[in-house]
Structure formats: C-alpha cells, structure tokens
C-alpha cells in the first residue's frame, strides 16, 4: 500500500504536504453542487505535514463530460476504492452538507479492513445520517432550485445569474440535490474514529441541535463546535475551522508518541 507524491487521481485534486511525505491526509468532500475548488484555500492551512485531497465529483470542472452520480453509493463505492493507495498515512474526512453524508459512508466502507487508518470524521452543516429529512427540491423547476441555493447562502448562487453558466452548472446542482434529498441511512451504524460536528449558529436547517445527533454514530468519541454564520459559515470562518481540525489531528495522529 503505497502512494507516490506525484500520483494523479481522477477523483482528487491533491494539495501535497510541503514537508514531503504527509503524516496525515484530509479528504474534503464538497456540498451539493460544489467542486474541489471550494477547498483550494485549505492548501497549506492545516500545516506543512498534512496533505489535502479535495474531491472531484463527476459532471463538473475537469469531469464535466462524465454523467453526474445519482446516488450516494455511486460516489462512495468508487471513492473508497480510490482511497486505498492513500492509506499509507492516517486519513481523516471533512464533509460539508451533502459531503458530510458521503464522508460518513466512506468511513463505514473503509472501517472493516482499515479502521487503524481512520483518524477522524469531521462533519459540517448536515443532519445525522439516520435522521436526514427527505427533500424533493431536485424535482422542482430551475427557478425553485436556484432559490434554494440562494436561501442556503452558497457562493455558487452568484454563478447561476449568468444564463450560460447556469446551463452548465445546474445539472450537477440538481443531481446532487437529488442525492442529498433521497439519502438516509437505515440505522445509526457507529464509526470507530473520533466524530466532530461543526455548525453555523444561524444555519436554517442543520444547526447545533441537529448536529448533536451525530453523537449517535460516534463509536469512539464525539464533540461539537458552533461557529458564527449560516449554512456556509466556513467561508468566513475558514481559519477558525482549519485551526480546530489541525488541533484535533495533532491529538489523533501527529503528536509524538
């Protein structure tokens, strides 16, 4: 199980550790309609010894010609296989909104054979997997879908004002909202790594009360951090968030034994 520092991956945009071989990797999983670029500013923010793997979903940016996934399984299954060569260092997951559900599903898939490699599950702005509220916004009109993106406050909303960009971007937004709106875990299966939930104090749908239920899938330990802001609190609070994640990775895998 090796991973070359120059290895290319269709699924990940890599931001290598400045120090060379990473002591840990953080797999970042974007929100519905999101792209790997959303995590570009995280490169280096976690310190010189942590590699960031920003996930590239099909149907956008470099993968625009590929069909979008239509279920959480169509993302989690190939991603779990793609991650195997990267398990030469401990791996943690950060998932925002839909990405939090995907992060949980990835941890479940890797846990049976690679539990010792899982350093943490960091989940943001998404209800616990067994308590997700079904939504049908993906079945609505383009205007209704755009209105929901605007309501949540995503930076992507401004792009949807341009008709040309909207034609390119909206299919992936709709597909992802379909995944997010129809996903729900059958039971709260626990993961064996630390679980940390992050919430914006003004999030309209996944605030502190909802995020506390992630404790029900924490088989190891659970903590919660509430930061100022709405559903996309992490845009303004990036430094606070990445500093907190770094501290927790220090405690989990980076501190001297």
N, C-alpha and C positions, 0 to 999 in steps of 0.2 A: 504494500500500500504506500505508494509514493506520489508526490505531486511536484512537478517541475515548476520553478518560479516563472518560466516563460510559457507554460501550458495555456492553450486557448480553450475557451469553453463557449459553446453556443448559448448556454443558459446564464452565464455570469459575466458581468463586467468587473474585472479584477482591479483592485487598488492595493498593490502589494505592500507588505511591511517594508519600511525604509531600512530596517536593520537586517534585511535579508530573510532568512528562514523565519516565518512567523511563529510566535509562541501560542497564538490562538487565531481563529478566524471568526468573523461575524458575518453571517449570511443575512442580508437585508432584503425583505420581501415587501414590495410596494402595495399601495392601496388599489382599489378598483379603478381601472383606467390609468394607473400610474406606470412609470417607467424606471429603468435603472438609473437614469439621470437624476431622479429625485434624491438619490443618496450620493451624488457627486461630491457635495461639500463635506461628506463624512470622511473622505480620504485624508488620512493623517490626523483626524480629530480624536481618534482613540489611542494615539501614541504610535511610536515607530515600530512596535513589535506585534501589532495586530493587523492582519490583512482583512480588508472589507470585500465581500463578494456581493455585489448588487445584482439582483436577479432580473434577467431579461425575460419577460413574458412573451409568448408568440403573438404575432399580429400587430406589432408596433416597432418603430425605430428600425434597428438592424434586421428585425424579423417580420417586417411589415408584410412580406409576401406569404407568410405562413398563416393558416387558419387559427383563429383565436380558440383557446380552450373553452369548453362549455361546462366543465365540472371541476370540482376541487381535485378529484382523482387524476384528471388529465394533466394537472400541474404537479401534484405531489408525487406521483409514481415516477415520472422521468427525472424530477429533481432529486429524489432520494438516490436514484442510481447515479446521477451525475456527481453527487457529493462524495461518493465512495473514495475516489482518489485524493480528496482533500482532507481525509480523516487522519492524516499523519500528524496533525495538530488538533488540539481540542477545538470543537466547533460550538458556537452559540448562535441563536436565531433572534433576529429582531423583525417583527412583522407589524405593519401599521394597517389598521382597519381590516379589509379582506385579507391582507398579508398576515395578520395575527392568526386567523383560522388556518391558513396554509402553513405557517410556522409550526403550529401545534400538530398538524397532520404529518409534517416532515419528522418532527421529534418522535412521534409514535412509530413511524416506519423504520427509523434508524435504531430505536431503542433496543429491540430484541437482540441484535448482534453487536451493537456498538454503544451500549449505554455508558461505557467508561470514557467515550469521546465527547459526550454531550455536556457542555459547560453551562448552559443556561437557556431558558426560553423567556424572551422579553417580548411582551405583547402590549399593543397600543391601540386604544380607541376602538375596541371591538368587544361585543358581548362574549361571555364564555361559550365554548363550542357547543355545549349541550343545551344552551339557553338562547341561542340566536333567534331573533324574531324574524319569521319569514316575511319577505317583501316582494312586491310584484312591479316595482318601478321599471324594471327592464322590459316589461310588456307595454309600457306607455309610449306616448308619442315622443318624437325627438325633443320637442319643447319641454315636456314633462321631465325627461331625463336630464336635460340641461339645467332645469330649475332645481333638481335635486343636487347636482354637482355644486351649483351656486349656493344652495342652502347650507351645505356642509363646509363651504369656505375653501375649497381646494384651489390652489394656484392654477390648475388646469382650466378652470372656468373661463378665464380670460381668452384662452385659445379658441374656445368654442364660439366666440363672437365673430370669428372670421369664417365665412362660408366654405372656403377652400380647405382650411384646416379642419373644420368641423366634419367635412365629408370623409377625411382620412382618419380622424381620431375617434369619432362617435361609435363606429362598430366595436372597437375594443372596449370602450366605456360600457356599452350595452352588454357585451358578452360578460364582462367582469361583474357588473351589477347582477346579471343572471346567476353567476356562480355564488356571489355573496348572498343573494336573496333566497336561494334554494338550499344552501348548505345548512346542515345541522347535524352534529354528532349524535349518534343513537344513545350514547351513555357517556358519563364523565370519566373516561379512562385516564388514569394518572400517568404523568411523566416523571421519571426519576431524577431529573435535574432541577435546580432552583427555577422557580417561576416568579417573574417580576412583572406586574401590571403597571402601565402608565396611562394616565387620563388627563384630559384638559378639564379645568374646573368649570368650564361653560360648554362642554360638549353636549349637544342636544339629544344624543341617543346612547352614548357609551361613556357616561360619567363615572364618578367614583363608586357609586352604589352598584352599578352594573359590573364594573371591572373587578370588584371584590369577589365575585363568584368564580373568578379564575382560581381561587384557592381550592376549589373543589376538584381540580385536575392536578394539583400540586402534590406529588407523592414525596417530595424531598423537603422543600421549604417554599414559603410564599411571602412576598412583600408587595406593597403598592406605593406608587409615588404620584402625587397630583401636582400638575404644573399649570400655570396661568394660560388660559386660552380655550379655544373651542376644539372642534374635531381635528383641525390641523395645527394644534398648539405647537407641534415640533418644529414648525418653520421659524417661529420667533424664539423658541426655547431650545434650539439645537445644542448650544454649548452646555446648558444645564443637563440635557438628556444624555449627550455623549459622555460627559464627565461622570455621570452616575453609572452608566453602563461600564465605562472603563474601571471605575472603582470596584464594581461587582465582579468583573472579570479578574481583576487583581486578586480578589479574595478567593475566587474559584480555582484559577489555574496559574496565575502569573506570580504570585507571592513565593519567595524562596521557601523550600520545604525545611 
